[in-house]
Amino acid sequence: KQWYQRRVAITAGEGAVDNIPPVSGCIYGDTVKLLKTNDNIGSFFVYEISITEKKGMRPILVGEVFPVSVEHSRTKHDNEEENGAHLAIDLNLLTISKTYPGADGSTWFKVTLDQVSCVHQIVTYFDGRPHLIWTCSNTDCSCEGYWCASFSLTVYNEGAVDNVPSVSRCKYGDTVKIERIDHSESYVDNMVFDISVTEKRGMREILRNEVFPVRADLSRAFNDNEEEFGAWNALDQDLITRSHFVADSDG
């Protein structure tokens, strides 16, 4: 084993997911490749190969964006190591973030993204599976799950970018905040095993100090197809849609 470790390099990852944060004790990937790094090896034999994953780690979702910071109203028993907010973004379904009400009596959990993103879906995990699922439109985020009535979720900006445009099937923001709005249930802990945030695919980054047009016109849409090639597609921040224009009747 040690002999080969000096002569073989291992790489991982060829799929659609990138920007994966570092996690102690494992490397995220969908591909494992052995590369010969020492010319003294003419060939080597592989009778069988086994791959094990770190126990409890959840899958990375396509379109997932990763928080750069997390905080909550108060940590249970003030024990950051066992109950801290950071345990909800470590991708590990065996660790648990436990939130208590703060000094003002409010109970909240907040993650901050590295930039303004068009947030499409937020999932909190509990006991190894999705617990609450919020899907966002350009105005708000609707919830699916048994405990939806007990929580509210907002996506908003805390950074330098404001006046972001309205886009269907997602909401722009750099911050996601979950608040407990119903404390009538008997349990006190607000436990989050993990949280995932995904953005609408194809949406470009909003630039600092960017201003947004209120309308767009063009000479004529290709094949007169306004839905697929109209001018508005150049303003929707979506890098998948496109505006395609041709000469009008006067050339």
VENHU-V356182 format. One record per residue. N is the residue number from 1. RES is the residue in three letters. NEAR is the number of other ideal C-beta (glycine too) atoms within 8 Angstrom. Layout:
N/RES/NEAR
N/RES/NEAR
//
This chain:
1/LYS/4
2/GLN/5
3/TRP/6
4/TYR/8
5/GLN/7
6/ARG/6
7/ARG/10
8/VAL/10
9/ALA/6
10/ILE/8
11/THR/9
12/ALA/10
13/GLY/11
14/GLU/5
15/GLY/6
16/ALA/4
17/VAL/12
18/ASP/5
19/ASN/6
20/ILE/9
21/PRO/6
22/PRO/4
23/VAL/12
24/SER/4
25/GLY/4
26/CYS/8
27/ILE/5
28/TYR/9
29/GLY/9
30/ASP/7
31/THR/9
32/VAL/9
33/LYS/7
34/LEU/8
35/LEU/8
36/LYS/8
37/THR/6
38/ASN/7
39/ASP/3
40/ASN/4
41/ILE/8
42/GLY/2
43/SER/4
44/PHE/7
45/PHE/4
46/VAL/6
47/TYR/3
48/GLU/4
49/ILE/5
50/SER/4
51/ILE/5
52/THR/3
53/GLU/6
54/LYS/8
55/LYS/5
56/GLY/8
57/MET/10
58/ARG/10
59/PRO/3
60/ILE/8
61/LEU/9
62/VAL/7
63/GLY/9
64/GLU/11
65/VAL/12
66/PHE/11
67/PRO/12
68/VAL/6
69/SER/6
70/VAL/13
71/GLU/6
72/HIS/11
73/SER/10
74/ARG/10
75/THR/13
76/LYS/10
77/HIS/5
78/ASP/6
79/ASN/9
80/GLU/8
81/GLU/5
82/GLU/6
83/ASN/12
84/GLY/10
85/ALA/12
86/HIS/9
87/LEU/11
88/ALA/14
89/ILE/12
90/ASP/9
91/LEU/9
92/ASN/12
93/LEU/10
94/LEU/6
95/THR/10
96/ILE/9
97/SER/16
98/LYS/10
99/THR/17
100/TYR/12
101/PRO/8
102/GLY/10
103/ALA/4
104/ASP/4
105/GLY/5
106/SER/9
107/THR/11
108/TRP/12
109/PHE/17
110/LYS/11
111/VAL/13
112/THR/10
113/LEU/15
114/ASP/6
115/GLN/8
116/VAL/12
117/SER/12
118/CYS/11
119/VAL/18
120/HIS/11
121/GLN/10
122/ILE/15
123/VAL/12
124/THR/13
125/TYR/15
126/PHE/9
127/ASP/6
128/GLY/6
129/ARG/6
130/PRO/8
131/HIS/11
132/LEU/12
133/ILE/10
134/TRP/12
135/THR/9
136/CYS/15
137/SER/11
138/ASN/9
139/THR/5
140/ASP/6
141/CYS/13
142/SER/8
143/CYS/10
144/GLU/8
145/GLY/9
146/TYR/3
147/TRP/8
148/CYS/9
149/ALA/5
150/SER/8
151/PHE/13
152/SER/6
153/LEU/12
154/THR/8
155/VAL/12
156/TYR/7
157/ASN/11
158/GLU/6
159/GLY/7
160/ALA/5
161/VAL/12
162/ASP/5
163/ASN/5
164/VAL/10
165/PRO/8
166/SER/5
167/VAL/14
168/SER/6
169/ARG/8
170/CYS/14
171/LYS/13
172/TYR/13
173/GLY/13
174/ASP/12
175/THR/12
176/VAL/15
177/LYS/10
178/ILE/11
179/GLU/12
180/ARG/13
181/ILE/6
182/ASP/8
183/HIS/5
184/SER/3
185/GLU/6
186/SER/2
187/TYR/4
188/VAL/3
189/ASP/8
190/ASN/9
191/MET/9
192/VAL/13
193/PHE/15
194/ASP/14
195/ILE/14
196/SER/10
197/VAL/15
198/THR/12
199/GLU/13
200/LYS/12
201/ARG/7
202/GLY/8
203/MET/12
204/ARG/7
205/GLU/5
206/ILE/10
207/LEU/6
208/ARG/5
209/ASN/5
210/GLU/7
211/VAL/5
212/PHE/8
213/PRO/6
214/VAL/3
215/ARG/4
216/ALA/9
217/ASP/4
218/LEU/9
219/SER/6
220/ARG/10
221/ALA/15
222/PHE/9
223/ASN/5
224/ASP/6
225/ASN/9
226/GLU/7
227/GLU/5
228/GLU/8
229/PHE/13
230/GLY/11
231/ALA/11
232/TRP/8
233/ASN/12
234/ALA/8
235/LEU/10
236/ASP/9
237/GLN/10
238/ASP/11
239/LEU/7
240/ILE/6
241/THR/8
242/ARG/7
243/SER/13
244/HIS/8
245/PHE/10
246/VAL/8
247/ALA/5
248/ASP/7
249/SER/4
250/ASP/3
251/GLY/4
//
